[in-house]
């Protein structure tokens, strides 16, 4: 109560002045760089590139069907595997074409063909390489073509002899048949050359002459000499020595 009375008569102490604001400033943070505006407009080259990538990603693999058809045909030769239906096998042979005929010739001759595993049939690079490999064998593996066609001819002859149904024909193209004929002729030529080398000749005929030839020609026979008679004149110095004189 005393303080209010003193304040009325002016005896209150002078209030302390307020503390001035601090002169120290808080450092302002560095301004963040403003990102450059992203243009929504792509160049023509970039747009074409993205479009091509999308098309390639959505386009079906042209070689995947080939790998599956080969697996279907190979499975038909394995009695332990699930056999394809007649329609599946027919369509696979139609799509494979001459490659299918080659596979049939290989199995007719007792050979085997490796297939692309199902886990790799979605890889475009592997399916393309698999198709290129089999196509190359079809056009160059004349040895197995020959073995398969020879066995097919024997099977046809056996079917005629026993009255059994004949096997399905194996029909290579004219180009493949020409290649098989050239391969057979080259094989015969190599066999003849090897036989000539074993006999010591340089060519295909036997008994060649010269340093690399065969045996030297035989010496002509000496004509027989007729026996001399007792009355024929003897050359001097051929008489037998005379015996001792008695």
C-alpha positions as CSV (number, residue, x, y, z in Angstrom):
1,X,0.0,0.0,0.0
2,X,3.0,2.3,0.6
3,X,4.1,2.0,-3.0
4,X,0.9,3.3,-4.5
5,X,0.9,6.3,-2.1
6,X,4.5,7.1,-3.0
7,X,3.7,6.8,-6.7
8,X,0.8,9.3,-6.2
9,X,3.2,12.0,-4.8
10,X,5.9,11.3,-7.4
11,X,8.4,9.5,-5.2
12,X,8.6,6.2,-7.3
13,X,12.0,5.3,-8.7
14,X,12.7,5.9,-12.3
15,X,12.1,2.7,-14.2
16,X,15.2,1.2,-15.9
17,X,15.3,1.7,-19.6
18,X,14.5,-1.3,-21.8
19,X,17.5,-3.3,-23.1
20,X,18.2,-2.2,-26.7
21,X,18.0,-5.0,-29.2
22,X,21.1,-7.0,-29.9
23,X,23.3,-5.8,-32.8
24,X,24.3,-9.4,-33.6
25,X,22.4,-10.7,-36.6
26,X,21.5,-14.3,-37.4
27,X,23.3,-15.2,-40.6
28,X,20.9,-15.9,-43.4
29,X,21.2,-19.3,-45.1
30,X,22.6,-19.4,-48.6
31,X,19.9,-19.3,-51.2
32,X,19.1,-22.6,-52.8
33,X,19.8,-22.8,-56.5
34,X,16.7,-22.6,-58.5
35,X,16.4,-25.7,-60.7
36,X,16.3,-25.0,-64.4
37,X,12.9,-25.5,-65.8
38,X,12.5,-28.9,-67.5
39,X,11.2,-28.6,-71.0
40,X,8.4,-31.0,-71.9
41,X,9.3,-30.8,-75.5
42,X,11.7,-33.6,-76.7
43,X,13.9,-33.4,-79.7
44,X,12.9,-35.4,-82.8
45,X,15.9,-37.7,-82.4
46,X,15.1,-38.5,-78.8
47,X,11.4,-39.0,-79.5
48,X,12.3,-41.5,-82.3
49,X,14.7,-43.3,-80.1
50,X,12.2,-43.8,-77.3
51,X,9.6,-44.9,-79.8
52,X,11.9,-47.5,-81.3
53,X,12.8,-48.8,-77.9
54,X,9.1,-49.2,-77.1
55,X,8.4,-50.9,-80.3
56,X,11.3,-53.4,-79.9
57,X,10.2,-54.1,-76.3
58,X,6.6,-54.8,-77.3
59,X,7.4,-56.7,-80.6
60,X,7.3,-60.5,-80.2
61,X,10.6,-62.3,-80.6
62,X,10.7,-63.7,-84.2
63,X,13.0,-66.5,-83.2
64,X,11.2,-67.7,-80.1
65,X,8.6,-69.6,-82.1
66,X,11.5,-71.3,-84.0
67,X,13.1,-72.6,-80.8
68,X,9.7,-73.9,-79.5
69,X,9.1,-75.7,-82.9
70,X,12.5,-77.4,-82.7
71,X,11.7,-78.6,-79.2
72,X,8.4,-80.0,-80.3
73,X,10.0,-81.9,-83.2
74,X,12.8,-83.3,-81.1
75,X,10.3,-84.3,-78.4
76,X,8.5,-86.5,-81.0
77,X,11.7,-88.7,-81.2
78,X,12.0,-89.2,-77.5
79,X,9.6,-91.9,-76.2
80,X,10.3,-90.9,-72.6
81,X,8.9,-87.3,-73.2
82,X,5.3,-86.2,-73.6
83,X,4.5,-86.6,-77.2
84,X,3.1,-83.6,-79.1
85,X,-0.2,-83.9,-80.9
86,X,-0.4,-84.5,-84.6
87,X,-1.5,-80.9,-85.2
88,X,1.4,-79.5,-83.2
89,X,3.9,-81.7,-85.0
90,X,2.5,-80.8,-88.4
91,X,2.5,-77.1,-87.8
92,X,6.1,-77.3,-86.4
93,X,7.3,-79.1,-89.5
94,X,5.6,-76.6,-91.8
95,X,7.1,-73.6,-90.0
96,X,10.6,-75.1,-89.7
97,X,10.8,-76.0,-93.4
98,X,14.1,-77.5,-94.5
99,X,15.5,-77.2,-91.0
100,X,12.8,-79.7,-89.9
101,X,13.8,-82.1,-92.7
102,X,17.5,-81.8,-91.6
103,X,16.4,-82.7,-88.0
104,X,14.5,-85.7,-89.2
105,X,17.5,-86.9,-91.3
106,X,19.8,-86.5,-88.3
107,X,17.5,-88.7,-86.1
108,X,17.0,-91.2,-88.9
109,X,20.8,-91.6,-89.0
110,X,21.0,-92.1,-85.3
111,X,22.2,-88.6,-84.4
112,X,20.8,-86.0,-81.9
113,X,20.0,-82.3,-81.9
114,X,20.3,-80.1,-78.9
115,X,17.4,-77.8,-78.1
116,X,17.3,-74.4,-76.4
117,X,16.1,-74.7,-72.8
118,X,12.8,-73.2,-72.0
119,X,14.5,-70.8,-69.5
120,X,16.5,-69.3,-72.4
121,X,13.7,-69.1,-75.0
122,X,12.8,-65.6,-73.8
123,X,16.3,-64.3,-74.5
124,X,16.3,-62.7,-78.0
125,X,20.1,-63.0,-78.4
126,X,20.1,-66.7,-77.6
127,X,17.1,-67.5,-79.8
128,X,18.7,-65.7,-82.7
129,X,22.0,-67.5,-82.3
130,X,20.2,-70.8,-82.0
131,X,18.4,-70.3,-85.2
132,X,21.5,-69.2,-87.1
133,X,23.4,-72.2,-85.8
134,X,20.8,-74.8,-86.9
135,X,20.3,-73.0,-90.3
136,X,24.1,-73.2,-90.9
137,X,24.1,-76.9,-90.1
138,X,21.2,-77.5,-92.4
139,X,23.1,-76.0,-95.3
140,X,26.6,-77.5,-94.5
141,X,26.3,-80.8,-92.5
142,X,26.2,-83.1,-95.6
143,X,27.7,-86.0,-93.6
144,X,24.6,-86.4,-91.4
145,X,22.4,-85.6,-94.3
146,X,24.0,-88.5,-96.2
147,X,23.7,-90.9,-93.2
148,X,20.1,-90.0,-92.6
149,X,19.0,-90.4,-96.2
150,X,20.9,-93.7,-96.5
151,X,19.0,-95.1,-93.5
152,X,15.7,-93.8,-94.9
153,X,16.3,-95.7,-98.1
154,X,17.0,-98.9,-96.0
155,X,13.8,-98.3,-94.0
156,X,11.8,-97.9,-97.2
157,X,13.2,-101.2,-98.6
158,X,12.5,-103.0,-95.3
159,X,8.9,-101.7,-95.3
160,X,8.3,-103.0,-98.8
161,X,9.8,-106.4,-97.9
162,X,7.7,-106.8,-94.7
163,X,4.6,-105.0,-95.9
164,X,4.9,-102.4,-93.1
165,X,3.8,-98.8,-93.5
166,X,6.6,-96.8,-95.2
167,X,8.3,-94.0,-93.2
168,X,7.5,-90.4,-93.9
169,X,9.6,-89.1,-96.7
170,X,12.6,-86.9,-96.1
171,X,12.8,-84.4,-98.9
172,X,15.9,-82.1,-99.0
173,X,15.8,-79.3,-101.5
174,X,17.6,-79.3,-104.8
175,X,20.4,-77.1,-103.4
176,X,21.0,-79.6,-100.5
177,X,21.0,-82.6,-102.9
178,X,23.6,-80.8,-105.1
179,X,25.7,-80.1,-102.0
180,X,25.4,-83.8,-100.9
181,X,26.6,-84.9,-104.4
182,X,29.6,-82.6,-104.3
183,X,30.5,-83.7,-100.8
184,X,30.4,-87.4,-101.9
185,X,32.5,-86.7,-104.9
186,X,35.1,-84.8,-102.8
187,X,35.1,-87.7,-100.3
188,X,35.8,-90.3,-103.1
189,X,38.6,-88.1,-104.4
190,X,40.3,-87.8,-101.0
191,X,40.0,-91.6,-100.5
192,X,41.7,-92.2,-103.9
193,X,44.5,-89.8,-103.2
194,X,45.1,-91.4,-99.8
195,X,45.2,-94.8,-101.4
196,X,47.7,-93.6,-104.0
197,X,49.9,-92.1,-101.3
198,X,49.9,-95.4,-99.4
199,X,51.1,-97.2,-102.6
200,X,53.8,-94.6,-103.3
201,X,52.3,-93.0,-106.3
202,X,51.6,-89.3,-106.9
203,X,48.5,-89.7,-109.0
204,X,45.4,-91.9,-109.0
205,X,47.0,-94.7,-111.1
206,X,49.3,-97.3,-109.7
207,X,53.0,-97.8,-110.4
208,X,54.0,-94.3,-111.2
209,X,57.5,-93.7,-112.6
210,X,60.2,-91.3,-111.5
211,X,61.6,-90.5,-108.1
212,X,58.2,-90.6,-106.5
213,X,56.9,-93.5,-108.6
214,X,56.4,-97.1,-107.6
215,X,58.8,-100.0,-108.3
216,X,61.4,-99.6,-111.1
217,X,60.6,-101.3,-114.4
218,X,61.8,-104.9,-114.6
219,X,65.1,-105.7,-116.5
220,X,64.3,-107.3,-119.9
221,X,65.0,-111.0,-119.9
222,X,68.3,-112.3,-121.4
223,X,67.6,-114.4,-124.6
224,X,68.5,-118.1,-124.1
225,X,71.8,-119.3,-125.6
226,X,71.7,-122.4,-127.7
227,X,74.0,-125.3,-126.7
228,X,77.1,-125.7,-128.8
229,X,77.8,-128.8,-130.6
230,X,81.1,-130.8,-130.5
231,X,82.0,-129.9,-134.0
232,X,81.8,-126.2,-133.6
233,X,85.1,-124.4,-133.7
234,X,86.4,-123.4,-130.3
235,X,88.3,-120.3,-129.8
236,X,91.9,-120.5,-129.0
237,X,92.8,-120.9,-125.3
238,X,89.7,-122.8,-124.4
239,X,91.1,-126.4,-124.8
240,X,91.5,-128.3,-121.6
241,X,95.1,-128.7,-120.4
242,X,96.8,-131.8,-121.6
243,X,97.5,-134.6,-119.1
244,X,101.0,-135.7,-118.1
245,X,102.9,-137.5,-120.8
246,X,103.7,-141.1,-120.1
